[in-house]
Amino acid sequence: MARKLDNNGLPFLPGFSFQDVTKTAFHRPQTLSFARGLAMAQPPRLGIGLEPLLAEQMLQEELSGMAADMPDFTYGAFDTKYIKDLVNLSYHSDPAPAHPETQPFIPSYVTLDKKVLCFKAYFKEDIINSREEKDCVRHVVIYYYLEDDTMNISEPWMPNSGMLQGQRLKRHNFPKKEPGKFYHWKDLNLGIDLDVYGVKYHIAQCDLFTKDFMQRQGIILNLPEDMPVDTYLMKRKKPTPTYTTPSEFDSRYQFLHMDRKVLRFFALWDDSLSELGEILPVTIHYFLVDDTVEIKEDHKPNSGRFLFPVLMQRLRIPKKMKPGHEQFPSCVMEDSVEEVEEYFSPKDFQVGEMVKILGRRFLLYNCDDFTREFYHENYPEMTIKSIQVPKKMGKFEGMQREIPPYNGFGSLEDSLQSCLSLLPTPPRKNVVKMLENEHKVLRYVAGLVSHKDASETQRRKDADRVFILSYFLSDDTVCLYENPKHNSGFKGGMFLKRTRVPKPHTSVDNPVFYSPSDFSIGATVDVFGHRFILKDTDLYVLNYMEDHPGMVPLETLETIRQKFKSEFNKKAEQNEPPS
């Protein structure tokens, strides 16, 4: 072995080498720089430690001598005379043909970039702590990257397997059992076992690109094999045998199969009967998961209405209540299952018809595609036909205002005003009639008629009671006043406050009230279940009726005249002045 020598010819050994103490620079020269934002390489001009390069140290004579030397070829040295003849011939002959263009060199990592061989394989894994299975078959996919001869193995994800799946072996060169050797694509084929880190992967199938690549490289692939199926997974898919009668109702079936499935209807809400109301477009959502209904308004820009997002929140709508559980009002939100006999279902929403939800009427004129498919599959007998909605919508045909029945609170006029507006206003009065008939009152003397089931003692007491019936012509009201009598057992005073009295056997919705034409002497007046008989009146009533002959019939006026005539005759007989 030749020893290295220093510049002085001494062996390069400890103790024989000497350092230049005057040398201060030991760095390598800079060969990389940036010009206009680009990295540029330039040849070095100085060596390590700013020493001149070897090419600079060579003498000019050595360079000239190297230029004069002729290279030796395989067939000997060229003759100088032959070279001169070739040079002279070149001036008199045709120009030499051009050299053919060489093909550009393309490295393998460029041509094989993103070209991957794909193999499907499986391996068996022993199960120790299980009574139901001894081993399991696990499927994997082997990828071979032709770019750098690396491989990786991934396991497809299987739901509810209980095992960690995904990337099994990262991308690298898979080693063989022999030290220093790695697997190559030439070692891969179908039907063979690939031993990687003690696990044998049996290659069964490959894709079309892998098959075509192998055939072009002259490798004959074996026949593909079927991927085996794990017996335990197949056994788990089979229905579990049961020995009890299964329930016909599955409480979770509707939740698992109908979740996120919503029927959407486009409807019109007729709110024109209310104060400043109109017909508004709404969207009705029916949630199949729990049979709840939600209604949203379709707002338009610059409509002048408050942007309420929800007209009715999501809840179950009762369709029919159980007997004895009818409530007022009918839109109570606290109805329980024990009170409701039937709720709204999808069959109650028919496109093209009117549906009443919590007292409001909605016209369903269209629905979305999912709703049409749902009714076509589950309710084939129902026809879904959309309705053309006019641009200028008026009131629905056939819709009339329904006045609820009288509930017994307040007067009929006051109860009616509460149905016409949200803030009830006082009923209108005939002001002209009130001004003309102010302080005009017709008074009658009345007696109480006992009930037919009353005792004889009660009859005698009622016969002694005297009432004054006053009829006010300004507003057609009636009041009753009982004259107090000492030691009678009755307090006396106001018996009935001033109010309008309807006649018996008339409907509450369209009542007929008492008028002066009904107050004749001897007539019986029914005041809210109490019957009174008119016995006498004053002279003002007779004069008023004679001044207004068209106000009362002649029979009523004649009874009053007869009453005063009999009193006049009776007083004349007793030589008493008339009252």
Solvent accessible surface area in square Angstrom, and as a share of the most:
residue,aa,sasa,rsa
1,M,239,1.07
2,A,95,0.74
3,R,176,0.64
4,K,161,0.68
5,L,111,0.55
6,D,33,0.17
7,N,159,0.82
8,N,113,0.58
9,G,45,0.44
10,L,64,0.32
11,P,35,0.22
12,F,127,0.53
13,L,74,0.37
14,P,127,0.80
15,G,70,0.68
16,F,98,0.41
17,S,50,0.32
18,F,150,0.63
19,Q,169,0.75
20,D,92,0.48
21,V,140,0.80
22,T,106,0.61
23,K,64,0.27
24,T,123,0.72
25,A,20,0.15
26,F,144,0.60
27,H,106,0.47
28,R,186,0.68
29,P,39,0.25
30,Q,132,0.58
31,T,48,0.28
32,L,112,0.56
33,S,45,0.29
34,F,164,0.68
35,A,50,0.39
36,R,246,0.90
37,G,68,0.66
38,L,118,0.59
39,A,76,0.59
40,M,97,0.43
41,A,84,0.65
42,Q,96,0.43
43,P,113,0.71
44,P,61,0.38
45,R,210,0.77
46,L,78,0.39
47,G,13,0.12
48,I,100,0.51
49,G,8,0.08
50,L,98,0.49
51,E,87,0.39
52,P,75,0.47
53,L,54,0.27
54,L,136,0.68
55,A,74,0.57
56,E,128,0.58
57,Q,102,0.45
58,M,66,0.29
59,L,110,0.55
60,Q,126,0.56
61,E,126,0.57
62,E,88,0.39
63,L,76,0.38
64,S,62,0.40
65,G,34,0.33
66,M,122,0.55
67,A,85,0.66
68,A,78,0.61
69,D,103,0.54
70,M,119,0.53
71,P,83,0.52
72,D,119,0.62
73,F,110,0.46
74,T,128,0.74
75,Y,214,0.81
76,G,36,0.35
77,A,77,0.59
78,F,112,0.47
79,D,87,0.45
80,T,87,0.51
81,K,146,0.62
82,Y,119,0.45
83,I,54,0.27
84,K,123,0.52
85,D,72,0.37
86,L,82,0.41
87,V,75,0.43
88,N,89,0.46
89,L,108,0.54
90,S,70,0.45
91,Y,172,0.65
92,H,160,0.71
93,S,57,0.37
94,D,123,0.64
95,P,129,0.81
96,A,91,0.70
97,P,122,0.76
98,A,99,0.77
99,H,169,0.76
100,P,119,0.75
101,E,169,0.76
102,T,124,0.72
103,Q,161,0.71
104,P,106,0.67
105,F,179,0.75
106,I,98,0.50
107,P,36,0.22
108,S,74,0.47
109,Y,135,0.51
110,V,81,0.47
111,T,65,0.38
112,L,51,0.25
113,D,66,0.34
114,K,180,0.76
115,K,87,0.37
116,V,42,0.24
117,L,0,0.00
118,C,25,0.15
119,F,0,0.00
120,K,93,0.40
121,A,0,0.00
122,Y,34,0.13
123,F,9,0.04
124,K,134,0.57
125,E,63,0.28
126,D,114,0.59
127,I,50,0.25
128,I,154,0.78
129,N,150,0.77
130,S,46,0.29
131,R,248,0.90
132,E,121,0.54
133,E,36,0.16
134,K,175,0.74
135,D,59,0.30
136,C,7,0.04
137,V,24,0.14
138,R,23,0.08
139,H,61,0.27
140,V,2,0.01
141,V,22,0.13
142,I,0,0.00
143,Y,70,0.27
144,Y,0,0.00
145,Y,44,0.17
146,L,6,0.03
147,E,66,0.30
148,D,68,0.35
149,D,48,0.25
150,T,14,0.08
151,M,0,0.00
152,N,13,0.07
153,I,0,0.00
154,S,25,0.16
155,E,10,0.05
156,P,71,0.44
157,W,191,0.67
158,M,75,0.34
159,P,84,0.53
160,N,126,0.64
161,S,27,0.17
162,G,84,0.80
163,M,75,0.34
164,L,176,0.87
165,Q,45,0.20
166,G,28,0.27
167,Q,104,0.46
168,R,81,0.30
169,L,39,0.19
170,K,159,0.67
171,R,109,0.40
172,H,61,0.27
173,N,56,0.29
174,F,1,0.00
175,P,46,0.29
176,K,60,0.25
177,K,161,0.68
178,E,87,0.39
179,P,131,0.83
180,G,72,0.69
181,K,115,0.49
182,F,108,0.45
183,Y,31,0.12
184,H,59,0.26
185,W,34,0.12
186,K,130,0.55
187,D,56,0.29
188,L,1,0.01
189,N,28,0.14
190,L,6,0.03
191,G,28,0.27
192,I,53,0.27
193,D,86,0.45
194,L,1,0.01
195,D,30,0.15
196,V,1,0.00
197,Y,132,0.50
198,G,72,0.69
199,V,45,0.26
200,K,127,0.54
201,Y,3,0.01
202,H,40,0.18
203,I,0,0.00
204,A,0,0.00
205,Q,52,0.23
206,C,32,0.19
207,D,57,0.29
208,L,154,0.77
209,F,89,0.37
210,T,0,0.00
211,K,98,0.41
212,D,64,0.33
213,F,33,0.14
214,M,0,0.00
215,Q,103,0.46
216,R,191,0.70
217,Q,91,0.40
218,G,62,0.60
219,I,36,0.18
220,I,154,0.78
221,L,26,0.13
222,N,71,0.37
223,L,153,0.76
224,P,92,0.58
225,E,65,0.29
226,D,131,0.68
227,M,41,0.18
228,P,41,0.26
229,V,88,0.51
230,D,12,0.06
231,T,110,0.64
232,Y,55,0.21
233,L,30,0.15
234,M,92,0.41
235,K,128,0.54
236,R,107,0.39
237,K,160,0.68
238,K,137,0.58
239,P,125,0.79
240,T,111,0.65
241,P,102,0.64
242,T,99,0.57
243,Y,204,0.78
244,T,109,0.63
245,T,130,0.76
246,P,106,0.67
247,S,93,0.60
248,E,186,0.83
249,F,156,0.65
250,D,76,0.40
251,S,84,0.54
252,R,166,0.61
253,Y,115,0.44
254,Q,65,0.29
255,F,117,0.49
256,L,120,0.59
257,H,94,0.42
258,M,50,0.22
259,D,66,0.34
260,R,221,0.81
261,K,83,0.35
262,V,45,0.26
263,L,0,0.00
264,R,100,0.37
265,F,0,0.00
266,F,54,0.22
267,A,0,0.00
268,L,8,0.04
269,W,23,0.08
270,D,16,0.08
271,D,33,0.17
272,S,26,0.17
273,L,60,0.30
274,S,52,0.34
275,E,134,0.60
276,L,171,0.85
277,G,24,0.23
278,E,77,0.34
279,I,16,0.08
280,L,13,0.06
281,P,28,0.17
282,V,0,0.00
283,T,14,0.08
284,I,0,0.00
285,H,33,0.15
286,Y,0,0.00
287,F,32,0.13
288,L,7,0.04
289,V,28,0.16
290,D,59,0.31
291,D,41,0.21
292,T,12,0.07
293,V,1,0.00
294,E,25,0.11
295,I,2,0.01
296,K,73,0.31
297,E,24,0.11
298,D,59,0.31
299,H,62,0.27
300,K,129,0.55
301,P,123,0.78
302,N,159,0.81
303,S,54,0.35
304,G,83,0.79
305,R,91,0.33
306,F,165,0.69
307,L,130,0.65
308,F,124,0.52
309,P,100,0.63
310,V,56,0.32
311,L,44,0.22
312,M,17,0.08
313,Q,122,0.54
314,R,107,0.39
315,L,34,0.17
316,R,103,0.38
317,I,2,0.01
318,P,28,0.17
319,K,95,0.40
320,K,109,0.46
321,M,44,0.20
322,K,72,0.30
323,P,115,0.72
324,G,75,0.72
325,H,73,0.32
326,E,119,0.53
327,Q,79,0.35
328,F,171,0.71
329,P,70,0.44
330,S,91,0.58
331,C,55,0.33
332,V,40,0.23
333,M,108,0.48
334,E,137,0.62
335,D,30,0.16
336,S,47,0.30
337,V,103,0.59
338,E,121,0.54
339,E,38,0.17
340,V,6,0.03
341,E,91,0.41
342,E,63,0.28
343,Y,38,0.14
344,F,22,0.09
345,S,29,0.19
346,P,14,0.09
347,K,113,0.48
348,D,31,0.16
349,F,1,0.00
350,Q,33,0.15
351,V,5,0.03
352,G,27,0.26
353,E,103,0.46
354,M,64,0.29
355,V,12,0.07
356,K,110,0.47
357,I,2,0.01
358,L,28,0.14
359,G,52,0.50
360,R,103,0.38
361,R,92,0.33
362,F,1,0.00
363,L,32,0.16
364,L,1,0.00
365,Y,43,0.17
366,N,47,0.24
367,C,7,0.04
368,D,28,0.14
369,D,105,0.55
370,F,78,0.33
371,T,0,0.00
372,R,77,0.28
373,E,105,0.47
374,F,23,0.10
375,Y,1,0.00
376,H,143,0.64
377,E,133,0.60
378,N,75,0.38
379,Y,48,0.18
380,P,97,0.61
381,E,127,0.57
382,M,33,0.15
383,T,103,0.60
384,I,37,0.19
385,K,157,0.66
386,S,45,0.29
387,I,66,0.33
388,Q,165,0.73
389,V,49,0.28
390,P,86,0.54
391,K,210,0.89
392,K,187,0.79
393,M,59,0.26
394,G,50,0.48
395,K,133,0.56
396,F,26,0.11
397,E,174,0.78
398,G,79,0.76
399,M,38,0.17
400,Q,150,0.67
401,R,113,0.41
402,E,143,0.64
403,I,87,0.44
404,P,57,0.36
405,P,112,0.71
406,Y,75,0.29
407,N,92,0.47
408,G,52,0.50
409,F,156,0.65
410,G,57,0.55
411,S,50,0.32
412,L,46,0.23
413,E,54,0.24
414,D,73,0.38
415,S,21,0.13
416,L,72,0.36
417,Q,35,0.15
418,S,62,0.40
419,C,57,0.34
420,L,70,0.35
421,S,31,0.20
422,L,167,0.83
423,L,143,0.71
424,P,80,0.50
425,T,80,0.47
426,P,115,0.73
427,P,33,0.21
428,R,241,0.88
429,K,141,0.60
430,N,91,0.47
431,V,92,0.53
432,V,97,0.56
433,K,62,0.26
434,M,60,0.27
435,L,136,0.68
436,E,114,0.51
437,N,23,0.12
438,E,86,0.39
439,H,164,0.73
440,K,66,0.28
441,V,14,0.08
442,L,0,0.00
443,R,119,0.43
444,Y,2,0.01
445,V,47,0.27
446,A,1,0.01
447,G,3,0.03
448,L,28,0.14
449,V,50,0.29
450,S,16,0.10
451,H,117,0.52
452,K,159,0.68
453,D,114,0.59
454,A,25,0.20
455,S,69,0.44
456,E,111,0.50
457,T,68,0.39
458,Q,70,0.31
459,R,94,0.34
460,R,138,0.50
461,K,96,0.41
462,D,8,0.04
463,A,69,0.53
464,D,83,0.43
465,R,34,0.13
466,V,65,0.37
467,F,0,0.00
468,I,43,0.22
469,L,0,0.00
470,S,11,0.07
471,Y,2,0.01
472,F,40,0.16
473,L,4,0.02
474,S,9,0.06
475,D,53,0.27
476,D,38,0.20
477,T,13,0.08
478,V,4,0.02
479,C,16,0.09
480,L,0,0.00
481,Y,88,0.34
482,E,12,0.05
483,N,61,0.31
484,P,88,0.56
485,K,119,0.50
486,H,178,0.80
487,N,144,0.74
488,S,38,0.24
489,G,79,0.76
490,F,59,0.25
491,K,192,0.82
492,G,21,0.20
493,G,18,0.17
494,M,117,0.52
495,F,73,0.30
496,L,33,0.16
497,K,158,0.67
498,R,120,0.44
499,T,45,0.26
500,R,91,0.33
501,V,2,0.01
502,P,38,0.24
503,K,59,0.25
504,P,57,0.36
505,H,192,0.86
506,T,48,0.28
507,S,66,0.43
508,V,82,0.47
509,D,122,0.63
510,N,115,0.59
511,P,29,0.18
512,V,77,0.44
513,F,44,0.18
514,Y,19,0.07
515,S,39,0.25
516,P,9,0.06
517,S,35,0.22
518,D,41,0.21
519,F,1,0.00
520,S,23,0.15
521,I,35,0.18
522,G,46,0.44
523,A,27,0.21
524,T,73,0.42
525,V,3,0.01
526,D,35,0.18
527,V,4,0.02
528,F,117,0.49
529,G,66,0.63
530,H,94,0.42
531,R,107,0.39
532,F,0,0.00
533,I,59,0.30
534,L,1,0.01
535,K,100,0.43
536,D,37,0.19
537,T,12,0.07
538,D,53,0.27
539,L,93,0.46
540,Y,92,0.35
541,V,0,0.00
542,L,18,0.09
543,N,70,0.36
544,Y,21,0.08
545,M,0,0.00
546,E,75,0.34
547,D,105,0.55
548,H,78,0.35
549,P,87,0.55
550,G,81,0.78
551,M,68,0.30
552,V,8,0.04
553,P,62,0.39
554,L,136,0.68
555,E,126,0.56
556,T,7,0.04
557,L,6,0.03
558,E,75,0.34
559,T,46,0.27
560,I,0,0.00
561,R,101,0.37
562,Q,95,0.42
563,K,55,0.23
564,F,42,0.17
565,K,121,0.51
566,S,61,0.39
567,E,49,0.22
568,F,112,0.47
569,N,70,0.36
570,K,128,0.54
571,K,49,0.21
572,A,56,0.43
573,E,143,0.64
574,Q,100,0.44
575,N,139,0.71
576,E,82,0.37
577,P,113,0.71
578,P,85,0.53
579,S,126,0.81
